Structures are given as structure tokens and as C-alpha cells.
Amino acid sequence: MREEMMDRLLPESVGPSVQVERAALRQTQLLMGQRTSSAVIALLLAALVFACLPEKATAFISLLRQGGVWLAAALCVLSLGFVWRFYRACVRLNALGLYRRARGIRPSWNWELAGGFISLAIAATVCAAAGWELISVGIGCIPGLLAALRLGRRLKQIPDYETARQEELAKMSILQDEDA
């Protein structure tokens, strides 16, 4: 690049001020940090639910079950609160045009796994509160799995199945060409 092209293309009076640029950068960094931390905290709180439930509700964790159903319910509510915070951060980043949809099928699996895990925690808590035994993990996972899949696609964070499959095949094709 030529040296005269290294400076700003527009005069100082046309673009935003440095303070506005810094504020926008700070806001973007804050939203991206909130999105990531919210997802991690939501999953952690959902995982802690299994530490609080009685033995007959699940055999997932045998320690730390003294909190009972009420602590599990509180952790579920907190987990859903952080899911909401994650959702809001994604929406705001999308509105700013700052999202990058991951390619391939793995991001979809991640969203499905997270949604299924949180849903299973909620289902196990409801069963424990009602005195029932959760006999099928799938029944507890499916609502959250489907909700996370729909939400991820709506937020443009994950591709639909056909697009993901085409991206995976293209990636495998490129890798095979490099090996040859």
C-alpha cells in the first residue's frame, strides 16, 4: 500500500469522533463478553442442579445433595436468567452487524447440547419437586434441544442442516485436496 493511502480516507470532520469510536468498541467488547460469560454461567448453574437433587431423582452426582429441590429450582431460574442475558447480547450484536455464523455442523451440536442439558436440569427439578422419577433423559432433553436449535437459527448463529452439511463436505474436500 502506498504511504499516502495509510492515512484516513475521509476527512476528520466526516467520520465519527474518536470518543464515539472508543465508546462503540467498549460496548462491543462488553456485549461479546456478556454473551460468552452468560452461556458459560448458564451451563454451570444447570450442571449444579444435579448436585442438589435427591438420590431417586438422578444418580448423576452423589455429593452435595443437601440443597434439595429448592436450591435446584433457584439454580434453574438463575440459569434461565443467564440464557436470557445471552440471548439479549446476541440480539444486540446482530443489530450492530457484529455476528459471525460458525460454519459446519459442530456449532449446531453445541447449541443442541447446551439446550438439552439446561432442559434436562429443569425437567429433573420439576420431577423431583413433584415426587416423580425421571425415567427418560431424552424426554427431559428434547424441549431444550429443539428450543436452542430454533433460537440459534433465528439469531443466525448456526446454519440449517443442509447448509451445514454442504459446508462440512466442502471442508472435507479442501482437506483432501491438501493431502493429495
N, C-alpha and C positions, 0 to 999 in steps of 0.2 A: 504494500500500500504506500502511496506517495505520502510525503510528510505533511503536505497541506490538507490531506484528507483525514488526518488523525484527529483534528480538532472537531468541535461540534459542527454539524451540518447546518443547523438553524441558528439564527442569532439568539443571544441571551434573552431578549425580550419576548420571543415567540414560545419557547418551551416553558415547562413548569419550573418554579424556583427550586433551589437546592433543598430548602426546608420541606417542600411538598414531596420531592423525590425521597428524601430520608423518611418522612412520615409514611409514605406508601411502602417503602421497603420494610420498615419496622412492623407495619400492620400485616404485611405478607408473611414475614418471619413468625410473627405471633400466631397467625392463623394456622400455618403449617405445623408449628409446634403444638398447638392445641389439638389439631387433628390427630397427630401421631400419639401424643400422650393420652388423649381421650380413648383411643382404640385400645391401647395397652392397659390402661386402668380399668376399662370396662371388662376386658377379658380376665384380668387378675381378680376383680371382685366377683365375677361369675365363677371363677375357679374356687374362690374361698367359700362359696356356698356349700360345696361338698364337704368342707371341713366342719360345718355346723350341723348338718342333718343327722338324725338318729340312725343307728345301725340298720334298721329294717328298711329305710328309705333308699339307701345306696351303700354299697360296700367299697366305694371309691377311695375314701381316706378314713383310716381308723383313728387317727389322732384329732385332737381339737374339736370334738363334737359337743362340747359343753354349752356352746352358744345357743343351740336349739333352732327351732323353726323361725323365731322372731329375728334372730340375727341373720339367718339365711334370707328372710324376706327383706330386711333392710339392705343387705348386700345386693340383692336383685334390683331393688329400687335405685340404689346408687349406680349399679352397672348400667341400667337403662338410662339414667341421667347422663352418664358419660357417653353412651351411644348417641343420645340426642345432641350433646355438645359436639361430637364427631360429625354428625350429620350437618349441623349448622355451619361448622367450619368448612366442610366440603362444598356446601351451597354457596357460601361467601367466596371461596376460592374460585368456583366455577363462574360466579358473577364477575369476578375480576379477570377472567380468562386465564387463570393460572391452574390448570389441571393438566395432567399428563396421564392418559389412559395407558395402563400397562398392557403389554402385548401377550398373547398366548392364553393358555387355559389356566395356568397357575394362579393368577390373581383371582379368578372366579372361584377356584377351590379355596383360597384363603378367606374370601368373603363368606362362602358357604360354611366353612368350618367354624368361623367366628360366630356367625348367626346361629348355627346349630348348637354350639357349645353354650351360648347365652340362653337359648331357648330351653335346652336340657336342664340348665340350672333352675330356671323359672318353673318348669314342669315338675321337677323333683321337689321343689319347695312347696308348690301347690299340693302335690300328692302327700307330702309329709304333714302339711297343715290339716289336710282332710283325713289323715289316718290311713291313706291308701298306700299301696306299694307300686312303685313304677316298674312294671314288668317288661316294658319295651323301651330301649333307648331311642329307637327310631321314631316312635310316637312323640317323644319329647323334643327331638331334634328337627323334625320336618318343618314345623311352622317357622322357626327362626331361620332355617336354611333357605326356605322359599322367600321369606321377607328380606333377608340380606341380599339374595340374588337379585330380586326386583329393585331394591334400593340402590345397589351397586350399578346396575344398568341405567337406572333413572339419573343417577349422578354422573354418568359417563365415566365411571371408574373401571368398569370391566366390560369386555366385549360380549356380544351374543355368541352362542355356541358355534355357529357356522364360521363367523369371523375368526374366533379363537382357533378353530381347527385349521383354517387356511393359514393363519399366522404361524402356527406350530409346524405345519407341513413346509411352509416357506423357509422357516428357520432350519429345519432338518435338511432341506435341500441345499441351503447355503453351506451348512456344516459339512455335508457330504462332498460338495464341490471343493471345499478347502482341503479335505483329506485326500482327494484324488491327485 
